[in-house]
């Protein structure tokens, strides 16, 4: 079922700038092409098996949210319709279509901007050991997957492919990028989360946490990369949510759970994924798209 999936792109007449865990980025001079492939990573490791249409789903979800948040913060998008990309892209229009954003070049901030609204994942493990998440003290007696009294901002470093991000304090972030900018980024991250979570809840989805990226363009802060996708966020079906247990999800948590149950350990070669896992992962991403945007997958 992976025959139509795109694991990697190669466009000889375009300058490849980098390959991330999911995205291939091409340099067009004063702008970039961000191509979302169908690669999928878990625990910061890229799986050898792609998920068909995943890149198109991520691009469509991000485009929806970039527009949704445009009154809160400007973003880097120039165009998502491949027919309107620069002339140099024309020979590859079919491969670029649906999975590509043509964007302004920005200077990315060297931090991941994470906001957590619920106690789950690494935050739950941290809380069990220390009573805090990333150094932020929380009330005693909270349960797994419980909603926090208020969302918390927990930034991290931005690791290269194959390495792990490291949580940092707000003060450490302020030393990296400056206090005023750090405060602006924190406040925007929380505002985006709260507005996005309210919309998702109306669509029957709980937004448990998410990761955002920002950059500077002509000295002004803009939203870049991807926004509230199943790759960068935890989405839970609200009608099946239950405090005290790991909720079902519309994101890559299903894949993480499969890998753990299979006995795979971090540091081992990434395994090929069975067809069933590929199909179930694709279905979860697709349902997130349909619920959040009210639209199906577009070509």
C-alpha positions in Angstrom: 0.0 0.0 0.0 3.1 2.2 0.1 3.6 2.4 -3.6 2.1 5.9 -3.9 3.8 7.3 -0.8 6.6 9.8 -1.1 9.6 9.0 1.2 12.0 11.4 -0.3 12.0 14.1 -3.1 14.7 14.8 -5.7 14.4 17.8 -7.9 17.6 18.2 -9.8 17.1 21.8 -10.9 16.3 23.0 -7.4 18.8 23.5 -4.5 18.2 21.1 -1.7 18.8 23.0 1.6 18.1 20.3 4.1 16.1 17.1 4.8 14.4 17.0 8.2 12.6 14.2 9.8 9.6 14.8 7.6 10.3 17.8 5.4 12.6 18.4 2.4 13.4 22.0 2.1 14.6 23.7 -1.2 16.2 27.1 -1.4 14.8 29.4 -4.0 17.0 32.4 -3.1 14.8 34.8 -1.2 12.2 32.1 -0.4 11.9 28.4 0.4 9.9 25.4 -0.7 8.9 23.2 2.2 7.9 19.8 0.9 6.1 17.5 3.5 7.0 14.0 2.6 5.3 10.9 3.9 8.1 10.0 6.3 7.1 9.5 9.9 9.3 9.7 13.0 8.8 8.4 16.6 11.1 9.0 19.5 13.1 11.3 17.2 13.8 8.3 14.8 12.6 8.3 11.2 10.8 5.0 10.3 11.8 3.3 7.0 8.1 2.9 6.1 6.2 6.0 4.9 2.5 6.7 5.6 0.7 7.4 2.3 -0.7 11.0 2.0 0.7 12.0 5.4 2.6 15.0 3.9 -0.5 16.2 2.2 -2.5 15.9 5.4 0.1 17.9 7.3 0.3 20.6 4.7 -3.5 21.0 4.5 -3.8 21.1 8.4 -1.0 23.6 8.7 -2.5 25.8 5.9 -5.8 25.8 7.8 -4.2 26.9 11.1 -1.9 29.5 9.5 -5.0 31.2 8.2 -7.0 30.6 11.4 -4.3 32.4 13.5 -3.4 35.2 11.0 -5.1 37.8 13.2 -2.8 36.7 16.2 0.5 36.5 14.4 1.7 36.8 10.8 3.2 33.7 9.1 5.7 32.8 6.4 3.3 31.4 3.7 3.5 32.9 0.3 1.4 30.2 -1.6 0.3 26.6 -1.2 -1.1 26.2 -4.7 1.7 24.6 -6.7 0.3 26.1 -9.9 1.3 29.5 -8.6 4.8 28.5 -7.5 7.9 30.1 -9.2 8.7 29.0 -12.8 11.7 26.9 -11.6 9.2 24.6 -9.8 7.0 24.0 -12.9 8.6 20.7 -14.0 7.8 19.2 -10.5 4.3 20.6 -10.1 2.7 17.2 -9.9 5.0 16.0 -7.1 4.8 19.3 -5.2 1.0 19.6 -5.5 -0.8 19.3 -2.2 2.2 18.7 0.0 4.2 21.9 -0.4 4.3 25.4 1.0 6.2 28.2 -0.7 7.3 30.5 2.1 9.3 33.6 3.0 12.8 33.0 4.4 12.9 33.8 8.1 15.6 33.4 10.7 14.3 30.5 12.9 14.5 31.0 16.6 16.8 28.3 18.2 14.0 27.0 20.4 10.9 24.7 20.2 7.9 26.5 21.8 5.9 23.8 23.6 2.7 24.3 25.5 1.0 21.6 27.7 -2.6 21.6 28.7 -2.8 18.1 30.0 -0.5 15.9 32.1 0.8 13.1 29.7 3.9 11.7 28.0 7.2 12.9 29.3 5.4 15.5 31.4 3.6 12.8 33.3 6.9 10.9 33.9 8.5 14.1 35.1 5.6 14.9 37.4 5.7 11.4 39.0 9.4 11.8 39.8 9.6 15.5 40.8 6.1 16.9 41.3 6.9 19.3 38.5 7.0 19.5 34.7 10.1 21.0 33.2 10.8 22.7 36.6 7.3 24.1 36.8 5.8 23.0 40.2 2.2 21.5 39.9 -0.4 20.7 42.5 -0.1 17.3 44.2 -2.4 14.4 43.4 -2.8 15.0 39.6 -3.6 11.9 37.5 -2.4 10.8 34.1 -4.1 12.8 31.3 -5.6 15.2 33.7 -6.2 18.8 32.5 -3.7 21.2 34.2 -5.0 24.1 36.2 -3.8 26.3 33.3 -1.6 25.6 30.3 2.1 25.7 30.9 4.9 26.9 28.5 7.9 24.5 28.5 10.4 25.4 25.8 13.2 23.1 24.5 16.3 23.3 22.4 16.0 22.4 18.7 18.0 19.3 18.0 19.4 18.1 14.7 17.8 15.1 13.0 18.6 11.9 15.1 19.3 13.9 18.3 16.9 14.6 21.1 15.5 18.1 22.0 16.4 19.1 25.6 13.9 20.9 27.9 15.1 24.3 29.1 13.7 26.8 31.5 12.1 30.1 30.5 15.2 31.9 31.9 17.5 29.8 29.7 15.4 30.6 26.7 15.5 34.3 27.6 19.3 34.1 27.7 19.3 32.6 24.2 17.0 35.0 22.5 16.5 38.0 24.9 13.9 38.5 27.6 11.5 40.7 25.6 11.4 38.3 22.6 11.1 35.3 25.0 8.1 36.9 26.7 6.5 37.7 23.3 7.0 34.1 22.1 5.7 32.6 25.4 2.6 34.7 25.3 1.9 34.0 21.6 2.4 30.3 22.1 -0.1 30.2 24.9 -2.6 32.4 23.0 -2.3 30.1 19.9 -2.8 27.0 22.1 -5.9 28.4 23.8 -7.6 29.6 20.6 -6.7 26.4 18.8 -7.9 24.2 21.7 -11.2 26.0 21.8 -11.8 25.3 18.1 -10.7 21.7 18.4 -13.0 21.1 21.3 -15.9 22.4 19.2 -15.0 19.7 16.7 -14.9 17.0 19.4 -11.1 16.9 19.8 -9.0 17.7 22.9 -5.7 19.4 22.1 -3.5 18.1 24.9 -0.3 19.8 23.9 1.5 21.2 20.9 4.9 22.4 19.6 5.3 25.6 17.6 8.2 27.4 15.9 8.7 31.0 15.3 11.2 33.0 13.2 12.2 36.6 12.6 11.5 38.3 9.3 12.9 41.9 9.0 13.1 41.9 12.8 9.4 40.9 13.3 8.2 37.7 14.9 6.3 35.3 12.6 4.9 31.8 12.8 6.8 29.2 10.7 7.1 25.5 10.0 3.9 23.6 10.9 1.0 24.4 13.1 -1.1 22.1 15.3 -0.7 19.0 13.1 -0.8 15.4 14.2 3.0 15.4 14.0 3.4 18.3 16.4 0.5 17.9 18.7 -1.5 15.4 20.8 -5.1 15.2 19.7 -7.6 13.1 21.7 -11.3 12.3 20.9 -13.2 14.1 23.5 -16.0 11.5 23.7 -13.5 8.8 24.7 -11.3 10.8 27.0 -10.9 9.5 30.6 -8.7 10.8 33.3 -6.3 8.2 34.7 -5.6 6.4 31.4 -3.7 7.1 28.2 -6.4 8.4 25.8 -6.8 7.2 22.2 -5.3 9.7 19.8 -5.4 11.1 16.3 -1.6 11.5 16.1 1.6 9.5 16.2 1.0 8.3 19.7 -0.5 5.2 18.2 2.8 4.5 16.4 4.8 5.2 19.6 2.6 2.7 21.5 3.0 0.1 18.8 6.8 0.5 18.9 6.9 0.1 22.7 4.6 -2.9 22.6 6.8 -4.5 19.9 9.8 -4.4 22.1 11.7 -1.9 20.0 14.2 0.1 22.0 15.6 3.5 21.4 19.0 3.1 19.7 18.0 0.1 17.7 17.5 0.3 13.9 14.0 1.6 13.1 11.7 -1.3 12.1 9.6 -1.6 9.0 6.0 -1.0 9.9 3.3 -3.6 9.2 0.5 -2.7 6.7 -2.0 -2.6 9.5 0.0 0.0 11.5 0.5 2.1 8.3 -3.2 2.0 7.6 -4.3 2.8 11.1 -1.8 5.7 11.4 -3.0 7.1 8.1 -6.7 6.8 9.3 -5.9 8.7 12.5 -4.2 11.6 10.6 -7.0 11.7 8.1 -9.7 11.9 10.8 -7.8 14.7 12.5 -7.8 16.6 9.2 -11.5 16.1 8.6 -12.6 17.0 12.1 -10.3 20.1 12.5 -10.8 21.6 9.1 -14.3 20.3 8.2 -12.7 19.1 4.8 -11.4 15.9 3.4 -8.1 15.3 1.8 -7.6 17.6 -1.2 -5.4 16.7 -4.2 
